[in-house]
Every structure is written in structure tokens, then in C-alpha cells.
Amino acid sequence: MKREQIIKCGGQKIKVFNCDPEKNTQCDKEFCMHNINAIDGLCNHTMNPDFALEIGQKAQKKAYTPGRKN
């Protein structure tokens, strides 16, 4: 089971999930909180539930190459 959150952005409500960077192949992780090479570690969410952490699961910090989809 995945935990969803609702965030407000530009007056809209968006459903997001805690991201599992290992599953998220569409992200270049340039701003990922779990990327030790990130420019700014600001992001830890995804809108795609297929890329979400399960409840109780934690993402590991890892070196990804920013700008490259891993």
C-alpha cells in the first residue's frame, strides 16, 4: 500500500506519493533528496503511484548522475 498526499500548487490540488528513486526511471534526479550528487535536494515526491514507496519503506541515499535518467 502506498501513502498518498495532497499538495496545493498554483491553486490546484495534486495527489503525490513518496518517491522511490530506484523505481522512478522517468526522473533525472537533479533535485532529488535521495541523490547525494543533486544540485538541490528539494524533491521526494512523484505523481505516479508505480514509482512510489510502500508504506514503511524508506529510500536509500545514493549517487545518481544529475541530468541523466537512471
C-alpha positions as a Python dict, from the first residue, in 0.01 Angstrom:
ca = {
    (1, 'M'): (0, 0, 0),
    (2, 'K'): (123, 348, -84),
    (3, 'R'): (60, 664, 116),
    (4, 'E'): (-78, 948, -90),
    (5, 'Q'): (-63, 1315, -1),
    (6, 'I'): (-245, 1614, -143),
    (7, 'I'): (-37, 1925, -206),
    (8, 'K'): (-154, 2264, -331),
    (9, 'C'): (31, 2412, -625),
    (10, 'G'): (-84, 2721, -813),
    (11, 'G'): (-434, 2693, -670),
    (12, 'Q'): (-466, 2327, -774),
    (13, 'K'): (-469, 2019, -555),
    (14, 'I'): (-228, 1748, -672),
    (15, 'K'): (-205, 1391, -545),
    (16, 'V'): (158, 1287, -483),
    (17, 'F'): (339, 989, -333),
    (18, 'N'): (676, 950, -162),
    (19, 'C'): (912, 860, -444),
    (20, 'D'): (1131, 551, -469),
    (21, 'P'): (1418, 677, -686),
    (22, 'E'): (1516, 320, -775),
    (23, 'K'): (1177, 265, -940),
    (24, 'N'): (1146, 613, -1092),
    (25, 'T'): (1315, 575, -1429),
    (26, 'Q'): (1149, 888, -1573),
    (27, 'C'): (1324, 1128, -1335),
    (28, 'D'): (1678, 1260, -1386),
    (29, 'K'): (1707, 1309, -1006),
    (30, 'E'): (1864, 1654, -1048),
    (31, 'F'): (1673, 1784, -744),
    (32, 'C'): (1617, 1453, -560),
    (33, 'M'): (1653, 1443, -180),
    (34, 'H'): (1793, 1091, -212),
    (35, 'N'): (2066, 1185, -463),
    (36, 'I'): (2393, 1278, -293),
    (37, 'N'): (2500, 1446, -622),
    (38, 'A'): (2184, 1658, -655),
    (39, 'I'): (2209, 2030, -725),
    (40, 'D'): (1949, 2095, -454),
    (41, 'G'): (1782, 1812, -263),
    (42, 'L'): (1431, 1954, -279),
    (43, 'C'): (1214, 1678, -421),
    (44, 'N'): (1099, 1346, -279),
    (45, 'H'): (759, 1307, -449),
    (46, 'T'): (613, 1154, -761),
    (47, 'M'): (266, 1176, -911),
    (48, 'N'): (299, 821, -1049),
    (49, 'P'): (198, 554, -794),
    (50, 'D'): (410, 298, -983),
    (51, 'F'): (720, 488, -866),
    (52, 'A'): (606, 525, -503),
    (53, 'L'): (748, 378, -186),
    (54, 'E'): (534, 131, 2),
    (55, 'I'): (416, 240, 348),
    (56, 'G'): (704, 185, 592),
    (57, 'Q'): (965, 161, 314),
    (58, 'K'): (1249, 416, 301),
    (59, 'A'): (1456, 530, 5),
    (60, 'Q'): (1833, 494, 27),
    (61, 'K'): (2065, 787, -40),
    (62, 'K'): (2272, 711, -347),
    (63, 'A'): (2487, 883, -607),
    (64, 'Y'): (2295, 943, -928),
    (65, 'T'): (2424, 1146, -1220),
    (66, 'P'): (2205, 1459, -1243),
    (67, 'G'): (2069, 1522, -1590),
    (68, 'R'): (2067, 1150, -1675),
    (69, 'K'): (1762, 930, -1630),
    (70, 'N'): (1863, 628, -1422),
}
